[in-house]
Amino acid sequence: MKILRLIIIGIIVVGAISFWIFYESSLQISDKEKFSKPIVEQAVNHTQLAKLFGINNMNSSDSTNNEDRVDLYDWSKDGKFIIAGFHISHKNYLVSIDPSGTMLEKLNIGQLDGFYPARISPSGNYVLFSGVKLDAQGEVQNLYLYDMVAKTMKQLTNNTEHDFGRPQSTQIQYYGWTPDGNIIYNEENGFSVPTPIGSGSFSLWKVDMTGKKLGQLCYSINYFGNPNFKSSPNSCSFAEMDISPDGKEISFADNPHIGIFHMDTNQTTTVANFYNDFGATTKWIPNSSAIVYDEFTDENTHEWKLGIMSMDGSFNKMIYSIRWGNDGFPVVSSDGKYIMFTNTDNDIMRIRFG
């Protein structure tokens, strides 16, 4: 699914908060009230970002002719840096930037033509991403690991198939880190003819930092035309996946469902349905008891909303929204106190709670 994903990932924790889980609610009224009072403020102006990057200015991300865009991907656990994508004048750059917007470093990703959202390792020493090489037939996607200390990069997977097309296709776009430093990624493989276009298999692989496969966690087959496949307990279609901090669950958003994959049973549970033309993202809060998600709720006004929900969906609270905005690509501090995201003007915005 090649789309520009306007993602909202966030964690909100004020004091010692625990959220509704499967069997009890421990979210206090005072905590609920805090979520209704978000403070949204500018953290870094787009002119400052442009200066750090080495250009005079940036076009807004709603420009139709020459769109410049800044996407925030992940925030290191020590809070020192954010990995972001700078898409400037139709070229793509992976960069490290500090949260105050005073330091910026371009990562040397060689001859790659593009990339999907990056994820920082628990140690903060490595950045995982799916890199793209383009040719006349489309994209070839593979996982890459960038060493933040040695400033080197290595390829972890050896895919040679394109993302779309016949007779076969492969997509590697969704992945994350386990608490012990291993990697889990989703691989979608389109079937060869004569099966219908859209038919394929979904695999969830666990690998180490060398790319060695440690096991297949999930496998499922979808034949095109099955409307219930994504909500099936046995589905492995995990778009925009995020691994819980305790490593026990994987949240995901695959239009029109938000779900959770349980590592102990290898089963998925649908916790919510949503409308989102552009895809969505889920993100765990630090104690693994709830997830934050985003959605575009109206196809006419494109109202963007950021919400938080319990693992079973019994608690669901919208905490921020904007109409006709192109806000998105947030990251969350590891202490859960702040969410940062970019707006239409490519300013970096920050959410905190009063």
N, C-alpha and C positions, 0 to 999 in steps of 0.2 A: 504494500500500500504506500505509494509514493505521494505524500502530501506534506505540505508545510504544517507542522503540528504546532498549534498555539497551545502550549502546555502550561498548565498551572500545577506546580508541585509545591507543597508547603507543609510546614509543621507548625502547630501553635501550641505551646505549653506555657501556662502562667502558673508559677509556683509548682506545687506538687499536684498535678491534675491526672486523673485516670478517667478513661472514657467508657461508655456503655459497651459491654461485650456481650457474649452470648447469653449469659444467665443472670447478670445483675447490672444495675446502674449505680455508679459511684460519682457521677458528674454532679457537682453541687450547683445550687441556684446561683450563688455568687460568681462561679466560674462561667456559667451560661451567660450571665449579664456582661462579663468582660468581652466575650466573643461578639457581642452586639455593638461594641464601641471600638472598631478598628481605627487606628490612626495611620493614614496613608501620607507619606511625605517623600520628597525627592531626595535620593541619596547621592546620585552622581548625574550632573547635567550632560546632555549629549555633546555639547561643545567641548567639554573637558575630555570626554571619551575620544572624540575626533582628534584632539591635540595629542593625547597619549598614543593614539594609533599612528599619528604622523600625517594626518590629512587636515585640510582646512575646515571641512564641514561634512555632515551626513544628511542625505535626503531622509525624509520621514518614511516609515515602513509601510505607509499606505499609498506611496507613489506608484503609479502604474507604469511609468517609463523607465525609471532608473532607481529601483528600490534598494536602499541600504537598510540592513537589518542587524540588530544585535540580539542574540539569543543566549540567555543564561542556562547552563546545563547542570552544574553541580557545585556544591560548596564543600570544601575540605573539612574534615572533622575537627581539625585544630583551629578552624575559623580564619586561617591566614590568606586563603586565595579561593577564587571562583574560576571555574573553567567556562569559557564562553565561545560562541561562534560569531565572528564578525563577517558579514556578507556585504562586501563593499565593491561597487562597480562590477557586479557579476563575477567576483572572485571570492573564494571562501578561505577564511583564516581561523585556525584554532588558537585561542589565546588564554593566558592566565592573567587574571587581574585581581588586585586586592580589593576588599569590600569598600574601602574609602575612595577608590578611584584615583589613587596616586601613583600606582605602578602597574605596568603592563608588559607582558612578555609574549612574543609570538612563538608558538611551538612549531618546530621544523618537521612537517609531515610529508616531506618529499614531494613526489609527483602526483599525489592523490588529487582528484578533481573535486572532491567533496567529502562530506562525512555526516553521520547521524549523531544525535546527542551523546556527549561523552559522560563517563562516570569515573569518579575519583576513587582509588583504592582506599581501604580502611587506614592504611599507613600514611596515605597522602603522597606516596612516592611514585605512583603510577596512574596513568589515565587510560581508560579503556574506551574505545569507540569503534564504530563500523565505518571503514573507509571505502570510498567509491572511486572506481576507475571507469571512465566513459569510453565507449567506442560507438561505431555506427549502429550497433544492435541494442544499445542501452547501457545499464549499469551492471558492473560486477562488484558485489559487496563482500567484504571480509572483515574479520575482527583484527584490530591492531592494538598494541600496547606501547604507550609512550612512557619512557623513563624520565621522570622530572628531575632526577639528580644527574644522570649521565647524559641527558639530552639526546637520547637515541630512541629508535622505534623499531619494533619487530612485528611481523605478521603472524597471527595465531591460527587462522583457518586457511584452508586451501581451496576455496570455492572458485570454480571457473565458469559456472552458469550465470546467465544474465537474470535480472530481476523480473522481467516479463518476457513472454514469447514462447515459441514452440521450437523443438518438441518438449523441452523441459525448462524449468526456471527455478531460481533459488533466491530467497530474501533472508538477510541477516540484519535485523534492524533494532531488536529489543534484547537487552542484556543488563546485567548488574553484578555486584560483588556480594559474596557471602561474608559473614563476620570473620571467618578464618582466612580470608584472602583468596578464595577460589572464585570462579566465574560461572554464572549460569546464563545461557543465552537461548533464544528461541530461533528455530530455523524452519522456514516454510519452503516446501518443495512442490512445485507444480508438476502434475503428472504428464507424461508424454502422451501423444495421440495413441488411440482414438478417444480417450476420455474427454468429457466436455471441458471447455475452457473454464477455469475457476476451480477445478477439482485439484486436490493436492493433499499432502501430509504435513503435519505440524509436529515438531520434535523439540523437547526441552532437554538441553545437554548441560552437564556439569563438567568443567575442564579446570585444569590448574593453570598457572601463569605461563607455562610453556605451550599451552594449547592441547596438552595431552587429555584425552577424554577419560573422565572418571566414572561416567555412567549416564544413562538416558533416564531422565526423571519422568518423562511423559511422552506419549506418542498417540496421535489420533489422525483419522482420515476423514476428509470432507468431500463429498461428491456435490458438485455445483447444483444448487436448487434446494438444498436442505435448510429451511429457515430456522430450525431449532438447533443447529450445530453449535453455535457459539455459546449458547446457554446450557449445553449438555454438561452433566457432571464429569464426563470423560473428555471434554474438549481441551486441546492444548493450544488454542489460538489466543496467544497472550500479547496483545498490543500494549505498548507503553507500560511495561511491567516494572515493578519495584519490589525488591526483596525486603522483608521486614527486618528491623535491626536485630531481632533474636534469631533470624534465619529460619523460622518455622513456616512462614507463609509468603506467598507472592501475590501482590495486588496487581490488577490490570484493568484497562479500559479498552474494550473492543466493541465499537458501535453496534448495537445500542445498549450494551451491558457493561456494568462495573462488577468485577468478580474477584474472588480470592481463591488461589490454588493452595491447598493444604499439603505440605510436604510429607506429613506422616501417612496420609491416606492416598496421595496422588489423585485427589478429587478436587473439582472446582465447585464453588458456590456462587451463584449470582446474588448480589446484595442490592443492586439498584438498576433501573433502566433510565436512560437519558437520551436527550437529543443533542447531537453535536456534529455539524457538518465537517469540522476540521480535525476530528480526532480529539482525544482527551488524555489526561495523565492522572495517575494516582500517586500519592506519596505517604509513607508511613510516618506517624509521629514517633518520637524516640522510644517510648515504652511499648511499642508494637500493639497498642490497643485500639487504634483508630486510624483512619486514612483521610487525607485531604485530596479533593478532586476539583476539576474545573469542567465547565460545560458552556457551550453557546446554546442558549435556551430558546431562541426564536429565529427562524430562518429569514424573517423580514427585517428586524431591527438588529440582529446579531448581538443580543445582550449576553455579555460574558459574566459568569458567576464563579466565585470561588467558595467551595463548601467543605465542611468536615462531617464525617459520618462514622458511626460505630461499625465494627466488623460485620454485624448482622443487619445493618441498615436501620435499626430501631431509633437511633438518634441521628438526625440529619439537620445541620444548621448552615444556612448561607451566611457568610461573613463579609463578602464584598462583591459588588457588581458594578458594571459600567455598560452603557448602551452606546452602540456604534463605535466601540473602542477596538483597538488591535493589540490590547495588552496581553501579555503572556510570558512564557518562558521564565517562570520563577525558580528560585532555589531557596533552600531553607537552612538556617544555622543549626548546627548540631545540638545546641542547647534548647532549640525549639522556640526561641524568643522572637525571631525575625524571619520574615519572608521578603525576598527581593525579586523583582521582575522588571522587565522593560516595557515601556509604553510605546504608543505610536510614533512619538518623536525620538525614540531611542534613548530616552532618559532612563536611568536605573532608579526604580522606585522601591520603597521599603514600607512594609506593613508591621506595625507593632500595636499593642493593645493597652488602652488606658484603664 
